[in-house]
């Protein structure tokens, strides 16, 4: 059997196995082990422990649990509700102001947590009932939060960016900075659509004529500014060469825990244990996925699948943009069935030789790939954010949530097109800052 046919078989079986709901780490590990034994015999099993543990010795991985705990600390507090309320007061008079406020809150909360489901849950629990109570249609209210939550994997610090950086051996600091302007571009596109649709539907908001005083607008800022300062400080430490990712993440996690205790009085042992427990659970899951994905990549390379795919694409006599379009389509389809972590760790070893051979910047491609992963979070049948929103608002059907999210998917596709036409949006800031 040729390596390309083996690759298709691997993709089909892996997708089928993960679609059954099997944990990602076990699914990847089982497929890798099965193919190694079938094609290379039982002697290949001797390489499994060494390969898995070698993949976990990367010092950069120390930053992963720290960023997870940083997000868990913020998600456990009332920081999300304060962000939402502060933005609602500042943007009250804009058409579609409450939707715009929620998208802004999603963007800021994403920067604090780096988690899309946490952003959807935290902002959605407050924002969706408030929007519906004040006259917004259910599809717009739920779709905006589902799409806004996806910003958690693009706006730094992003766990998804860390995984891509490890898999592609690119600078995590540069990836973080590269995600800033595209993240703001997506926020602007989401807000523009929300304003347009609210204006077109003639949405009349309850209490729209209320005027907030400057004192009311500023009273929540003392609680929020320290958290935003931590995010700015972590990113600055990374791109300024002041600290390594693990050092910056450790300081950021410690400061977020301290501020949650001081500002929001989350000091009870049970509360602190819940933060550490959730952080440990998610970190352990991610590290296990990384270890088995390294084994999966080793199996693909050992069976010559990676090399054959790269050679086949390189030999195609087509424009490099056609290749990129095909890659985007493949990522979009994969995102309909698999979570972002699995896709990144499965496909990056295959795609990186193709991307570099076609002359594309790996940092720029990391942003493109991440936006594709955002699309996967709100596309059925495995759109995680859709199910999170449905769990928050069980009286709103999944088709209604999907209908509201569809225009925001269009905004993401438009963002990819804009980044292809103007790649400097992603590459200018890292080059300016880090050289």
C-alpha positions as CSV (number, residue, x, y, z in Angstrom):
1,X,0.0,0.0,0.0
2,X,1.4,3.4,-0.9
3,X,2.0,6.1,1.8
4,X,-0.7,8.3,0.4
5,X,-3.3,5.6,0.7
6,X,-2.1,4.8,4.2
7,X,-2.5,8.5,5.0
8,X,-6.1,8.5,3.7
9,X,-6.8,5.4,5.8
10,X,-5.3,7.0,8.9
11,X,-7.3,10.2,8.4
12,X,-10.6,8.2,8.0
13,X,-10.1,6.0,10.9
14,X,-8.9,8.8,13.2
15,X,-11.8,11.0,12.3
16,X,-14.2,8.1,12.8
17,X,-12.7,7.2,16.2
18,X,-12.7,10.8,17.5
19,X,-16.3,11.3,16.2
20,X,-17.4,8.6,18.6
21,X,-16.6,10.8,21.5
22,X,-13.4,9.0,22.6
23,X,-11.0,11.3,24.4
24,X,-8.6,12.8,22.0
25,X,-5.4,11.5,23.6
26,X,-6.6,7.9,23.7
27,X,-7.9,8.1,20.1
28,X,-4.7,9.5,18.7
29,X,-2.6,7.0,20.8
30,X,-4.7,4.0,19.8
31,X,-4.6,4.8,16.1
32,X,-0.8,5.5,16.2
33,X,-0.1,2.2,18.1
34,X,-2.4,0.2,15.8
35,X,-0.8,1.4,12.6
36,X,2.7,1.0,13.9
37,X,2.1,-2.6,15.0
38,X,0.2,-3.5,11.7
39,X,2.8,-2.1,9.3
40,X,6.0,-2.3,11.3
41,X,5.5,-5.2,13.7
42,X,5.6,-5.5,17.5
43,X,9.2,-4.3,17.7
44,X,8.0,-0.8,17.0
45,X,6.2,-0.7,20.4
46,X,9.6,-0.2,22.0
47,X,9.7,3.3,20.7
48,X,6.4,4.3,22.2
49,X,7.4,5.4,25.7
50,X,10.6,7.1,24.5
51,X,8.7,9.0,21.8
52,X,5.9,10.2,24.1
53,X,8.1,11.3,27.0
54,X,10.6,13.0,24.6
55,X,7.7,15.1,23.3
56,X,7.0,16.2,26.8
57,X,10.5,17.4,27.7
58,X,10.1,20.7,25.8
59,X,10.7,23.4,28.5
60,X,8.1,25.6,26.7
61,X,5.4,23.2,27.9
62,X,5.9,24.5,31.5
63,X,4.0,27.7,30.4
64,X,0.9,25.7,29.4
65,X,-0.4,24.8,32.9
66,X,0.4,28.4,34.1
67,X,-1.7,30.0,31.4
68,X,-4.5,27.5,32.1
69,X,-4.5,28.4,35.8
70,X,-4.4,32.1,34.9
71,X,-7.6,31.6,32.9
72,X,-9.2,29.4,35.6
73,X,-8.6,32.1,38.2
74,X,-10.2,34.8,36.2
75,X,-13.1,32.6,35.1
76,X,-13.9,31.8,38.8
77,X,-14.4,35.5,39.7
78,X,-16.9,38.2,38.7
79,X,-14.4,39.7,36.3
80,X,-16.6,38.7,33.4
81,X,-19.7,40.4,34.7
82,X,-17.7,43.5,35.6
83,X,-16.3,43.7,32.0
84,X,-19.8,43.3,30.5
85,X,-21.4,45.9,32.7
86,X,-18.5,48.4,32.2
87,X,-18.7,48.1,28.4
88,X,-22.5,48.2,28.4
89,X,-22.4,51.6,30.2
90,X,-19.8,53.1,27.8
91,X,-21.5,51.9,24.6
92,X,-25.1,52.3,25.6
93,X,-26.2,54.8,22.9
94,X,-24.8,52.9,19.8
95,X,-27.3,50.9,17.6
96,X,-27.0,47.3,18.8
97,X,-25.1,48.6,21.8
98,X,-25.7,45.6,24.0
99,X,-24.5,43.2,21.3
100,X,-21.5,45.3,20.7
101,X,-20.9,45.4,24.5
102,X,-21.1,41.6,24.7
103,X,-18.6,41.2,21.8
104,X,-16.2,43.6,23.4
105,X,-16.6,41.7,26.7
106,X,-15.9,38.5,24.9
107,X,-12.7,39.9,23.4
108,X,-11.4,41.2,26.7
109,X,-12.5,38.1,28.7
110,X,-10.8,35.9,26.0
111,X,-7.6,37.8,26.6
112,X,-7.9,37.0,30.3
113,X,-8.8,33.3,30.0
114,X,-7.5,32.1,26.6
115,X,-10.5,29.7,26.5
116,X,-13.5,29.9,24.1
117,X,-15.9,27.7,26.2
118,X,-15.1,29.7,29.3
119,X,-15.8,33.0,27.5
120,X,-19.1,31.7,26.1
121,X,-20.2,30.5,29.5
122,X,-19.1,33.5,31.5
123,X,-20.4,36.2,29.1
124,X,-23.3,34.3,27.8
125,X,-24.9,33.6,31.2
126,X,-25.1,37.4,31.8
127,X,-25.4,38.8,28.3
128,X,-27.9,36.6,26.5
129,X,-30.8,36.9,29.1
130,X,-30.1,40.7,29.3
131,X,-30.2,41.1,25.5
132,X,-33.4,39.1,25.0
133,X,-35.0,41.0,27.9
134,X,-34.2,44.3,26.3
135,X,-35.6,43.4,22.9
136,X,-32.9,41.7,20.9
137,X,-33.8,38.7,18.7
138,X,-32.7,35.3,20.1
139,X,-30.6,34.4,17.0
140,X,-28.6,37.6,17.2
141,X,-28.1,37.4,20.9
142,X,-26.9,33.8,20.9
143,X,-25.0,33.9,17.6
144,X,-23.0,36.9,18.8
145,X,-21.8,35.2,22.0
146,X,-21.1,31.9,20.2
147,X,-18.9,33.8,17.7
148,X,-17.4,36.2,20.3
149,X,-16.3,33.2,22.4
150,X,-14.1,31.9,19.6
151,X,-11.8,34.9,20.1
152,X,-10.4,33.1,23.1
153,X,-8.1,31.0,20.8
154,X,-6.8,34.0,18.8
155,X,-6.3,36.9,21.1
156,X,-3.2,36.4,23.3
157,X,-2.4,34.7,25.5
158,X,-3.8,31.7,23.6
159,X,-3.4,28.1,24.5
160,X,-4.0,27.1,20.9
161,X,-1.2,29.4,19.8
162,X,1.1,27.7,22.3
163,X,0.2,24.3,20.8
164,X,0.9,25.5,17.3
165,X,4.1,27.1,18.3
166,X,5.3,23.8,19.9
167,X,4.2,21.7,16.9
168,X,5.7,24.1,14.3
169,X,8.7,25.1,16.3
170,X,8.0,28.8,15.9
171,X,8.3,31.6,18.4
172,X,5.3,31.7,20.8
173,X,6.0,35.3,21.5
174,X,5.8,36.2,17.8
175,X,2.6,34.2,17.5
176,X,1.0,36.0,20.4
177,X,1.8,39.4,18.9
178,X,0.7,38.3,15.4
179,X,-2.7,37.5,16.8
180,X,-3.4,41.0,18.2
181,X,-4.3,42.9,15.0
182,X,-6.2,40.0,13.4
183,X,-8.1,39.6,16.7
184,X,-9.0,43.3,16.6
185,X,-10.0,43.0,13.0
186,X,-12.4,40.2,13.8
187,X,-13.8,42.2,16.7
188,X,-14.4,45.1,14.4
189,X,-16.1,42.9,11.8
190,X,-18.3,41.3,14.4
191,X,-19.3,44.7,15.8
192,X,-20.0,46.2,12.4
193,X,-22.3,43.3,11.5
194,X,-24.1,43.6,14.8
195,X,-24.7,47.3,14.4
196,X,-25.9,46.9,10.8
197,X,-28.3,44.1,11.6
198,X,-29.7,45.9,14.7
199,X,-30.2,49.0,12.5
200,X,-31.8,47.0,9.7
201,X,-34.2,45.2,12.0
202,X,-35.0,48.5,13.8
203,X,-34.4,46.9,17.2
204,X,-35.7,49.2,19.9
205,X,-34.0,48.6,23.2
206,X,-35.6,49.0,26.6
207,X,-34.0,51.9,28.5
208,X,-32.1,53.0,25.5
209,X,-32.5,56.6,26.4
210,X,-31.0,56.2,29.9
211,X,-27.8,58.3,30.4
212,X,-25.0,57.0,32.5
213,X,-22.9,59.6,34.4
214,X,-19.1,59.6,34.1
215,X,-18.9,58.4,37.7
216,X,-21.1,55.3,36.8
217,X,-18.9,54.6,33.7
218,X,-15.7,54.7,35.7
219,X,-16.7,53.0,39.0
220,X,-15.9,49.5,37.7
221,X,-12.5,50.3,36.1
222,X,-10.4,50.0,39.3
223,X,-11.4,46.3,39.5
224,X,-10.7,45.6,35.8
225,X,-7.5,47.6,35.1
226,X,-5.2,45.3,37.2
227,X,-6.3,42.3,35.1
228,X,-5.8,44.1,31.8
229,X,-2.4,45.3,33.1
230,X,-1.3,41.7,33.7
231,X,-2.2,40.7,30.1
232,X,-0.3,43.6,28.7
233,X,2.6,42.8,31.0
234,X,2.7,39.1,30.0
235,X,2.7,40.0,26.3
236,X,5.3,42.7,26.8
237,X,7.6,40.4,28.8
238,X,7.4,37.8,26.0
239,X,8.0,40.0,23.0
240,X,10.5,42.3,24.8
241,X,12.8,39.4,25.6
242,X,12.4,40.1,29.3
243,X,11.2,36.6,30.2
244,X,10.7,33.2,28.7
245,X,7.1,32.0,28.0
246,X,7.2,29.8,31.2
247,X,8.5,32.6,33.4
248,X,5.9,35.1,32.0
249,X,3.1,32.6,32.4
250,X,4.1,31.7,36.0
251,X,4.2,35.4,37.1
252,X,0.9,36.0,35.3
253,X,-0.8,33.1,37.0
254,X,0.5,34.2,40.4
255,X,-0.7,37.8,39.9
256,X,-4.1,36.7,38.6
257,X,-4.6,34.4,41.7
258,X,-3.5,37.2,44.0
259,X,-5.9,39.8,42.4
260,X,-8.8,37.3,42.4
261,X,-8.2,36.9,46.2
262,X,-7.7,40.6,46.9
263,X,-10.3,42.2,44.5
264,X,-13.0,39.6,44.4
265,X,-12.5,38.0,47.8
266,X,-12.1,34.5,46.4
267,X,-10.0,33.3,49.3
268,X,-11.9,30.3,50.7
269,X,-9.9,27.0,50.5
270,X,-12.7,25.4,48.6
271,X,-12.7,28.2,46.0
272,X,-8.9,28.1,45.6
273,X,-8.9,24.3,45.4
274,X,-11.6,24.5,42.6
275,X,-9.3,26.8,40.6
276,X,-6.2,24.5,41.0
277,X,-8.3,21.4,40.4
278,X,-9.8,22.7,37.1
279,X,-6.3,24.0,36.0
280,X,-4.7,20.6,36.8
281,X,-7.5,18.7,35.0
282,X,-7.2,20.8,31.8
283,X,-3.4,20.9,31.9
284,X,-3.2,17.1,32.3
285,X,-5.6,16.6,29.4
286,X,-3.6,19.0,27.1
287,X,-0.2,17.4,28.0
288,X,-1.5,13.9,27.4
289,X,-2.9,15.1,24.0
290,X,0.5,16.6,23.2
291,X,2.4,13.4,24.1
292,X,0.1,11.1,22.1
293,X,0.1,13.6,19.2
294,X,3.9,13.4,19.1
295,X,3.6,9.6,18.8
296,X,1.0,10.1,16.1
297,X,3.4,12.4,14.2
298,X,6.2,9.8,14.6
299,X,4.0,7.1,13.2
300,X,3.0,9.3,10.2
301,X,6.7,10.0,9.5
302,X,7.8,6.5,10.1
303,X,5.3,5.3,7.5
304,X,6.5,8.0,5.1
305,X,3.0,9.6,5.0
306,X,4.2,13.1,6.0
307,X,7.0,13.1,3.4
308,X,4.8,11.7,0.6
309,X,2.0,14.3,1.2
310,X,4.5,17.1,1.2
311,X,6.1,15.9,-2.0
312,X,2.8,15.4,-3.7
313,X,1.6,18.9,-2.9
314,X,5.0,20.4,-3.8
315,X,4.8,18.6,-7.2
316,X,1.4,20.0,-8.0
317,X,1.8,22.5,-10.9
318,X,-0.7,25.0,-9.4
319,X,-0.5,28.5,-7.9
320,X,0.5,28.6,-4.3
321,X,-2.8,30.3,-3.5
322,X,-4.7,27.3,-4.8
323,X,-2.7,25.2,-2.4
324,X,-3.6,27.5,0.4
325,X,-7.3,27.4,-0.5
326,X,-7.2,23.6,-0.5
327,X,-5.5,23.7,2.9
328,X,-8.1,26.1,4.3
329,X,-10.9,23.9,2.9
330,X,-9.3,20.8,4.5
331,X,-9.0,22.6,7.9
332,X,-12.6,23.8,7.7
333,X,-13.9,20.3,7.0
334,X,-11.7,18.9,9.8
335,X,-13.0,21.6,12.2
336,X,-16.6,20.3,11.7
337,X,-15.6,17.0,13.3
338,X,-12.5,17.5,15.5
339,X,-11.5,20.0,18.3
340,X,-8.7,22.6,17.6
341,X,-6.0,20.9,19.7
342,X,-6.4,17.6,17.7
343,X,-6.4,19.3,14.3
344,X,-3.3,21.4,15.1
345,X,-1.2,18.6,16.5
346,X,-2.3,16.2,13.8
347,X,-1.9,18.4,10.7
348,X,0.9,20.8,11.6
349,X,3.8,18.3,11.0
350,X,2.3,17.6,7.5
351,X,1.5,21.2,6.6
352,X,4.6,23.0,7.7
353,X,6.9,21.6,4.9
354,X,4.2,22.6,2.4
355,X,3.7,26.1,3.8
356,X,7.4,26.9,3.9
357,X,8.0,25.4,0.4
358,X,5.2,27.6,-1.0
359,X,6.9,30.6,0.5
360,X,4.3,31.4,3.2
361,X,5.3,32.8,6.6
362,X,4.7,30.2,9.4
363,X,3.7,32.9,11.8
364,X,1.1,34.3,9.4
365,X,-0.1,30.8,8.7
366,X,-0.5,30.2,12.4
367,X,-3.1,33.1,12.5
368,X,-4.9,31.7,9.4
369,X,-5.0,28.3,10.9
370,X,-6.3,29.7,14.2
371,X,-9.2,31.5,12.5
372,X,-10.1,28.2,10.8
373,X,-10.2,26.6,14.2
374,X,-12.5,29.4,15.3
375,X,-14.8,28.5,12.5
376,X,-14.8,24.9,13.7
377,X,-16.0,26.0,17.1
378,X,-19.3,27.2,15.7
379,X,-19.9,24.7,12.8
380,X,-21.9,21.6,13.3
381,X,-21.9,18.7,14.1
382,X,-19.2,19.3,16.8
383,X,-19.4,23.0,17.2
384,X,-18.5,23.2,20.9
385,X,-19.5,26.8,21.4
386,X,-23.0,26.1,19.9
387,X,-23.6,23.4,22.6
388,X,-22.3,25.7,25.4
389,X,-24.7,28.4,24.3
390,X,-27.6,25.9,24.0
391,X,-26.8,24.7,27.5
392,X,-27.1,28.3,28.8
393,X,-30.3,29.0,26.9
394,X,-32.1,25.6,26.5
395,X,-35.3,27.4,25.3
396,X,-33.4,28.5,22.1
397,X,-33.0,25.7,19.6
398,X,-29.7,24.8,18.0
399,X,-30.9,25.8,14.5
400,X,-31.7,29.3,15.8
401,X,-28.2,29.6,17.4
402,X,-26.6,28.4,14.2
403,X,-28.7,30.9,12.1
404,X,-27.4,33.7,14.3
405,X,-23.8,32.4,14.1
406,X,-23.7,32.0,10.3
407,X,-23.1,35.7,9.5
408,X,-20.3,35.8,12.0
409,X,-18.8,32.8,10.2
410,X,-18.9,34.9,7.0
411,X,-17.0,37.6,8.9
412,X,-14.3,35.0,9.7
413,X,-14.0,33.9,6.1
414,X,-13.8,37.6,5.1
415,X,-11.0,38.1,7.7
416,X,-9.0,35.2,6.2
417,X,-9.4,36.8,2.7
418,X,-8.2,40.1,4.1
419,X,-5.2,38.5,5.7
420,X,-4.3,36.8,2.5
421,X,-4.5,40.1,0.6
422,X,-2.8,42.0,3.4
423,X,-0.5,39.5,5.3
424,X,1.2,42.5,7.0
425,X,-1.8,42.7,9.3
426,X,-0.4,39.6,11.0
427,X,3.3,40.0,10.3
428,X,4.0,43.7,10.7
429,X,3.7,44.0,14.5
430,X,5.9,41.0,15.3
431,X,8.6,42.3,12.9
432,X,8.3,45.8,14.3
433,X,8.6,44.7,17.9
434,X,11.0,41.7,17.7
435,X,12.9,42.4,14.5
